[in-house]
Amino acid sequence: MIRFILSDLRRLWAGSLVVVLLVALSTALGVSVVLQERALRLGSARAADKFDLIIGAGGSETQLVLSSVFLQPSPLPLMPGEVLGKLAADPRVDWAAPIGFGDSFSGYPIIGTTTMLAQNLSGGLAEGKIFGREGEAVIGAAVKLSLGGEIKPMHGSLHEGGETHTELIYHIAGRLRPTGTAWDRAILVPIQAVWHIHGMEAEKHLEDGAEAEHDHEVASGTDSAEHGHEHEKAGADHDGHEHHGEADPDAALDESWTGGAPGVPAILVKPKTIADA
């Protein structure tokens, strides 16, 4: 029997070789797809590990996660600034950090946020210090810039015909440790500075104690919940053009939110316990 098989293989060696190669190729392709799928799941889980709750205005929770966790550029509706103050004062919240998008520098996204997020994002700094003034910035591990370097924020990106802000130039104060996520390519700046250079002012409280009803979503992993708030833009026109304001690079940071805050596209929340989440 074996002789007949070997004889056929010698006689039809070309066809046999093609069959062997096809089987090997299909096996390799199947193994590659499985490994890539596993790597994608692990990478996504690692990227979202730091963000227990993501709160945003009513809309697509998928886009909210993509923009907040994976830093995919996309315009998001703004929530009222009072949402940030309420979350910061909530006894179930360990910390709440707003994040603002829209600006970039040399292809790196500039994210406006707080010192709390900068300190907790990567477990500390690889070098330098956390920003302490409006004119300071912290860069991710994969940002190819040096400490002390200048960052001139551009609204949008270069290929979109973005406009460079002349109101403020950031100076790099520190570098984060590697996280293995999209945030390694991000430039973190004070959200206060982002508000100022875009001319955004804190929202005024409604008179006579009247409260507006709004709608915002909470995204936690794959789950989301709707809350009674709808966004209202502050400091920006509906045609997408930002108002320019003034910023003081030496101004101290105020992250108490006691005086109110402008609208924010997303808030990252760290609850104290799973039950609090």
Secondary structure per residue as TSV (DSSP state, phi and psi in degrees):
chain	resnum	aa	ss	phi	psi
A	1	M	-	360.0	-45.1
A	2	I	H	-64.5	-34.6
A	3	R	H	-63.4	-42.9
A	4	F	H	-62.1	-41.2
A	5	I	H	-63.9	-46.3
A	6	L	H	-63.8	-37.4
A	7	S	H	-64.0	-42.8
A	8	D	H	-64.4	-39.1
A	9	L	H	-64.0	-39.3
A	10	R	H	-68.8	-36.5
A	11	R	H	-75.3	-36.5
A	12	L	T	-115.4	46.7
A	13	W	H	-64.6	-34.7
A	14	A	H	-66.0	-47.4
A	15	G	H	-64.3	-37.8
A	16	S	H	-65.0	-39.0
A	17	L	H	-64.9	-40.2
A	18	V	H	-63.1	-42.0
A	19	V	H	-62.6	-44.2
A	20	V	H	-61.7	-43.2
A	21	L	H	-65.1	-38.9
A	22	L	H	-64.9	-42.6
A	23	V	H	-63.6	-43.2
A	24	A	H	-64.0	-40.6
A	25	L	H	-65.8	-44.1
A	26	S	H	-65.5	-38.0
A	27	T	H	-65.1	-45.5
A	28	A	H	-63.1	-38.9
A	29	L	H	-65.6	-42.3
A	30	G	H	-62.8	-43.5
A	31	V	H	-64.5	-40.4
A	32	S	H	-63.7	-42.9
A	33	V	H	-63.2	-42.9
A	34	V	H	-62.5	-44.0
A	35	L	H	-66.8	-39.9
A	36	Q	H	-65.3	-40.4
A	37	E	H	-64.6	-40.2
A	38	R	H	-66.9	-41.8
A	39	A	H	-63.1	-38.2
A	40	L	H	-65.3	-42.3
A	41	R	H	-65.5	-44.1
A	42	L	H	-66.0	-40.3
A	43	G	H	-65.2	-40.8
A	44	S	H	-65.7	-41.7
A	45	A	H	-64.8	-39.9
A	46	R	H	-67.5	-38.4
A	47	A	H	-64.9	-35.7
A	48	A	H	-91.6	0.5
A	49	D	T	-62.0	-34.4
A	50	K	T	-80.0	-12.2
A	51	F	-	-113.7	94.8
A	52	D	S	-72.0	-42.3
A	53	L	E	-133.9	137.5
A	54	I	E	-124.3	122.2
A	55	I	E	-113.3	130.9
A	56	G	E	-146.3	173.0
A	57	A	E	-71.2	165.1
A	58	G	S	-56.9	135.7
A	59	G	S	159.6	-148.5
A	60	S	-	-84.6	118.2
A	61	E	H	-69.0	-26.7
A	62	T	H	-64.9	-45.7
A	63	Q	H	-66.3	-34.2
A	64	L	H	-60.6	-44.5
A	65	V	H	-69.0	-43.3
A	66	L	H	-60.6	-40.3
A	67	S	H	-75.2	-38.9
A	68	S	H	-81.9	-42.4
A	69	V	T	-91.9	-44.7
A	70	F	S	-101.3	1.6
A	71	L	-	55.4	39.6
A	72	Q	-	-80.3	121.6
A	73	P	-	-64.6	124.1
A	74	S	-	-165.2	134.8
A	75	P	-	-68.2	130.0
A	76	L	-	-115.2	145.1
A	77	P	-	-66.5	153.3
A	78	L	-	-94.5	145.0
A	79	M	B	-93.9	156.2
A	80	P	-	-61.4	144.7
A	81	G	H	-62.3	-22.9
A	82	E	H	-64.7	-24.2
A	83	V	H	-61.9	-41.9
A	84	L	H	-62.4	-44.0
A	85	G	H	-62.9	-40.9
A	86	K	H	-66.0	-40.5
A	87	L	H	-66.9	-41.8
A	88	A	H	-63.2	-31.0
A	89	A	H	-90.4	-6.7
A	90	D	-	-70.0	126.3
A	91	P	T	-65.5	-16.7
A	92	R	T	-84.8	-7.6
A	93	V	E	-100.4	126.5
A	94	D	E	-73.4	-50.4
A	95	W	E	-157.7	152.8
A	96	A	E	-132.2	127.7
A	97	A	E	-124.6	121.0
A	98	P	E	-74.4	152.5
A	99	I	E	-132.6	137.5
A	100	G	E	-123.0	136.3
A	101	F	E	-111.4	-179.6
A	102	G	E	120.5	-30.5
A	103	D	E	-102.6	160.6
A	104	S	E	-151.6	170.6
A	105	F	E	-153.8	119.8
A	106	S	T	54.0	35.5
A	107	G	T	87.3	-5.6
A	108	Y	E	-95.5	132.4
A	109	P	E	-71.8	138.7
A	110	I	E	-99.3	123.2
A	111	I	E	-114.7	118.9
A	112	G	E	-82.0	128.1
A	113	T	E	-156.0	-157.6
A	114	T	-	-119.2	168.6
A	115	T	H	-64.3	-29.1
A	116	M	H	-62.6	-46.7
A	117	L	H	-67.2	-40.8
A	118	A	H	-60.8	-34.4
A	119	Q	H	-76.9	-31.1
A	120	N	H	-99.9	-10.3
A	121	L	S	-65.4	-45.2
A	122	S	S	-121.0	10.6
A	123	G	S	77.6	23.0
A	124	G	S	125.8	-175.2
A	125	L	E	-106.2	146.6
A	126	A	E	-80.6	-31.5
A	127	E	E	-162.2	158.6
A	128	G	E	80.3	-150.7
A	129	K	-	-142.9	165.8
A	130	I	-	-71.9	147.1
A	131	F	-	-61.9	137.9
A	132	G	-	-125.3	-3.5
A	133	R	B	-134.9	165.7
A	134	E	T	-63.2	-28.2
A	135	G	T	-91.8	13.5
A	136	E	E	-111.1	155.9
A	137	A	E	-141.5	157.5
A	138	V	E	-122.5	133.0
A	139	I	E	-107.7	154.6
A	140	G	-	-73.5	168.0
A	141	A	T	-64.3	-27.9
A	142	A	T	-95.8	3.5
A	143	V	-	-79.4	121.4
A	144	K	-	-87.2	64.9
A	145	L	-	-133.1	162.2
A	146	S	-	-108.4	154.9
A	147	L	T	-59.7	139.0
A	148	G	T	87.9	-9.5
A	149	G	-	-69.9	160.9
A	150	E	E	-95.7	144.3
A	151	I	E	-126.9	117.3
A	152	K	-	-102.5	104.8
A	153	P	-	-65.1	139.8
A	154	M	E	-118.0	132.0
A	155	H	E	-73.9	119.5
A	156	G	S	82.8	-144.9
A	157	S	-	-132.2	167.9
A	158	L	G	-65.6	-42.0
A	159	H	G	-72.0	-13.1
A	160	E	G	-94.7	4.8
A	161	G	T	74.8	38.3
A	162	G	-	-64.2	158.7
A	163	E	E	-110.4	128.5
A	164	T	E	-76.0	131.8
A	165	H	-	-76.5	131.3
A	166	T	-	-103.3	-0.3
A	167	E	S	-74.5	-26.4
A	168	L	-	-155.8	138.9
A	169	I	-	-117.8	123.0
A	170	Y	E	-83.0	149.8
A	171	H	E	-118.9	133.7
A	172	I	E	-72.8	121.9
A	173	A	E	-102.9	-25.7
A	174	G	E	-160.6	169.2
A	175	R	E	-129.6	134.1
A	176	L	E	-77.9	160.3
A	177	R	-	-73.8	157.1
A	178	P	-	-62.5	140.7
A	179	T	-	-116.9	-14.6
A	180	G	S	73.0	18.9
A	181	T	S	-125.4	179.8
A	182	A	G	-63.1	-20.7
A	183	W	G	-70.3	-12.0
A	184	D	G	-67.2	-20.8
A	185	R	G	-103.9	13.6
A	186	A	-	-98.1	153.8
A	187	I	E	-111.8	118.0
A	188	L	E	-97.5	128.7
A	189	V	E	-131.9	162.8
A	190	P	E	-63.5	131.0
A	191	I	H	-60.6	-28.3
A	192	Q	H	-61.3	-40.2
A	193	A	H	-68.7	-38.3
A	194	V	H	-61.9	-43.0
A	195	W	H	-61.5	-42.9
A	196	H	H	-68.1	-44.8
A	197	I	H	-72.7	-16.7
A	198	H	T	-99.3	7.2
A	199	G	T	67.3	30.3
A	200	M	-	-95.1	128.8
A	201	E	-	-109.7	156.3
A	202	A	-	-61.8	140.4
A	203	E	-	-70.4	140.6
A	204	K	-	-81.0	145.5
A	205	H	-	-71.0	146.2
A	206	L	-	-70.1	145.4
A	207	E	G	-75.6	159.0
A	208	D	G	57.2	24.5
A	209	G	G	71.4	9.2
A	210	A	-	-74.5	138.9
A	211	E	-	-117.1	135.7
A	212	A	-	-82.0	147.3
A	213	E	-	-92.0	131.8
A	214	H	B	-132.1	169.2
A	215	D	-	-134.3	115.8
A	216	H	E	-134.5	159.3
A	217	E	E	-112.2	149.9
A	218	V	E	-114.1	122.0
A	219	A	E	-109.1	121.9
A	220	S	E	-130.0	103.2
A	221	G	T	65.5	-116.6
A	222	T	T	-103.4	-2.2
A	223	D	E	-96.3	154.0
A	224	S	E	-145.8	151.4
A	225	A	E	-132.6	145.4
A	226	E	E	-96.0	139.7
A	227	H	E	-124.1	160.6
A	228	G	S	-81.7	67.6
A	229	H	B	-148.6	140.4
A	230	E	-	-119.8	145.8
A	231	H	-	-74.8	157.3
A	232	E	-	-142.3	118.4
A	233	K	-	-68.7	140.9
A	234	A	-	-126.8	131.2
A	235	G	S	77.3	9.9
A	236	A	B	-140.7	145.3
A	237	D	-	-80.9	157.9
A	238	H	T	-72.7	-13.0
A	239	D	T	-84.3	4.3
A	240	G	S	93.0	-4.9
A	241	H	-	-90.3	130.5
A	242	E	B	-85.5	147.3
A	243	H	-	-78.4	140.2
A	244	H	-	-90.5	140.6
A	245	G	-	-127.4	-158.7
A	246	E	-	-124.6	146.1
A	247	A	-	-138.8	145.4
A	248	D	-	-107.6	113.0
A	249	P	T	-61.9	-21.9
A	250	D	T	-97.6	2.6
A	251	A	-	-68.3	138.1
A	252	A	B	-71.6	157.1
A	253	L	-	-89.0	139.5
A	254	D	-	-122.2	104.8
A	255	E	-	-112.8	26.4
A	256	S	-	-85.5	-25.1
A	257	W	-	60.6	17.2
A	258	T	T	-68.5	-29.4
A	259	G	T	-90.3	12.9
A	260	G	-	88.6	172.4
A	261	A	-	-147.7	152.2
A	262	P	-	-67.9	175.5
A	263	G	-	-65.2	149.0
A	264	V	B	-130.9	145.1
A	265	P	S	-77.6	-28.7
A	266	A	E	-157.4	152.3
A	267	I	E	-132.0	127.2
A	268	L	E	-94.5	127.3
A	269	V	E	-120.6	132.9
A	270	K	E	-109.2	101.5
A	271	P	E	-74.0	159.1
A	272	K	S	-73.1	-35.6
A	273	T	S	-139.7	168.8
A	274	I	T	-63.4	-39.1
A	275	A	T	-62.9	-38.1
A	276	D	T	-64.9	-36.1
A	277	A	-	-62.0	360.0
